[in-house]
Every structure is written in C-alpha cells, then in structure tokens.
Amino acid sequence: MDAIKSLEDLKKIPDKALENRNARETSGEIKVIISTGTCGIAVGARETLKTVSDFIEKNQIKDVSIVQTGCIGLCSQEPTLQIVTGGSKKTSYGKVSPDIAKKIMKSHVVEGNIFQDNVIQTGKE
C-alpha cells in the first residue's frame, strides 16, 4: 500500500477496498471459512483446517482462500465450514471431519456441486 500523504489519500481507502472486494467477487474467487472458536477446536476444527489447506495445495487449486473465524453460534454443528463463491453465495456445512472436508472440497470447490450430506444452510453472504 502506498503511503498516505493527504486527506484525499485517506478518503480513497474505503473506495479502493470496495473496488478490491468487487473484483474478487467477480473473479470467481472462493472463500473457505472455517470456524476455529473454542468449541470448534475442541471437536477437530484444526484437523479440518489442515485437511482443507493440504487439499488446496495438493490439487494446486487457484483462486481459493482459507479464512479462519471464531464461533458462529452453531456449537452443536462444529466443526463448521462455509464456502462463499464469487457471487456471494454462501453454503454452510456442519460436523465437518477431515474426511467430510475432502468430500466437500472435491464436490463443491472442484466440481461446483454442493455436497448435500452436511449442508446446514445455503443463501447469500
């Protein structure tokens, strides 16, 4: 990021952030969001996170980012994983073990099909 030298430079920051977000949404980028709050970690979220990361690396998948978040209030469904596609469509999955994570990544991210077995919710971001 360039140095902020004036008030005008400072005022441009929100516009630039929005421009970057809009570019990502139309570029086809996929976000994989894994809840790594205390309850998620207790039931295996770290292993799920590692599996997703390894899957992306092994399969050389481009335009996918992994985002960690805290508790999303669905403790009974932990570990949870959400996939947000470029069009801001979000699908939430629950009880995502490492084996289920591989299936979700293959089906949803690689093939573009929602993995129905563990879906909690689908909709807009």
N, C-alpha and C positions, 0 to 999 in steps of 0.2 A: 504494500500500500504506500502511496506517495505521502510525503509529509503534508500536514495541514498547515497552510501558511496564512489563511484568511478565513473570515466568517463564511464567505461564499463556499470555500472548500469544505467546511464543516457542514453546511446546508446540503451539499451534494451527496453526503454519505448515505442517508436513507434512500435516495433515488437510485444510487448505484447498487445498494443491497437488494432493492426490489427488482432492478434490472437483472441482477445475477440470479435471483430466485426464479424469475420468469424464464430465463434462459435454460436453467436446469429443468424446469417443469416441461418445457417443450423439447428438450434434448433427448428424452427417453430415459433419463437417469432414474434409477430405482434406489429407494432408501429401504434398508432393512433395519428396523428399530427393535432392539432387544431390551426388555425391562430387566435392569440389574439392581433393583432395590433389594433390601434385606431379605424379604420373603422369596424373591426370585432366586437369589444366590443360594439360599438355604435348600432349594429343591433342584439346583442344577443349571442355573442360567449361565454361569461361567463356561460350563462344558458346551452348552448350546451355542454361545457366542464363539467359542473356539472352533466348533464344527462349521459354523457359517463362514467364518474367516478362512478356514482351511479349504472349504468347498469353492469359494470365490477364487482363491489363489490357485488351487489345483486345476480348476477348469478355465483359468485365465479369463474370467468374466469381466468385461469392461462396463463402465457407467453404473456401478453398484457401490453405494456407500453404506457402511455399517454405523449406526448411531446407537449409543447406549443411553438409556433413560432410567429414571428412578421408578418408583412404584406408580402404577397406573390405576390402582384401586381394584384390581381383579386378582386378589391374592389366591383365591381358590383355583384359578386357571394358570398359575405360574408353573414353569417359565412361559412368558408370553413373547410373541414375536409379531411384529407388524410389518407389512410390506406396503410401501407407498410408491405408486408408479408415477411417471411423468405427468399424467393428467390429474394428479392429486387424488386418485382413487386409493383408499386405504382398506386393507384386509387385515383383520386381527386374528391371530391363531393362539390357541391355548394348549397348555400341557405339552409343550414342545421339548421333547427329549432330543438328544443329538441325532438319533435315527430318524425321528419325525422331521427335524430340521433339514436333513439331507433330502427327504422326500419333498418338502415344501420348496426348497431351493430349486430342485430339478423341475418340479411341476410348474411352480408359479414364476420363478425368475427366468429359468432357461426356456421352458416351453410356453409360458404365457397363460397357463391354466391354473385357476385357483384349486388348491388341494383341499377338497371339501371336508375331509375327515376331522380336521381340528379347527375349523372356522368358528370364531366367536361372533364376529361381526364384519360386515362389509359396508362401504359407503364412502363419503367424501372425507378428506383430511380435515 
